[in-house]
Amino acid sequence: MTSEDIRIYAASLGLDAVGIAPALYAAPSKPVADVCPLTSGTGAERFSPDRLLPGCQSVIVIAFPYYAG
């Protein structure tokens, strides 16, 4: 499956805010406050998906639209 296949499938579900990023370790230079209590992990594993999913090469990110009316 290619990134374009993923984008097309997501669009068919009505999800148009889709991104695919490499799963590289990129920890910030200074500590980051907990901005999302639903995020897995508590430390470096938040910035290195391979620690939670060995062999992970990419991360698919989807912004889900919420009705705020």
HUHURA-V365724 format. One record per backbone hydrogen bond with DSSP energy under -1.0 kcal/mol. CO is the residue of the C=O (numbers start at 1). NH is the residue of the N-H. E is the energy in kcal/mol with one decimal. If there is no record, write none. Layout:
co: (CO;CO)
nh: (NH;NH)
e: (E;E)
//
This chain:
co: (2;3;4;5;6;7;8;10;11;17;19;21;22;36;43;44;47;48;49;53;57;59;61)
nh: (6;7;8;9;10;11;12;15;14;63;61;59;24;39;46;47;26;51;53;56;23;21;19)
e: (-1.9;-2.3;-2.5;-2.5;-2.7;-2.4;-1.9;-2.6;-1.7;-2.5;-3.2;-2.9;-1.5;-1.6;-1.9;-1.8;-1.0;-2.3;-3.1;-2.4;-2.2;-2.5;-2.8)
//
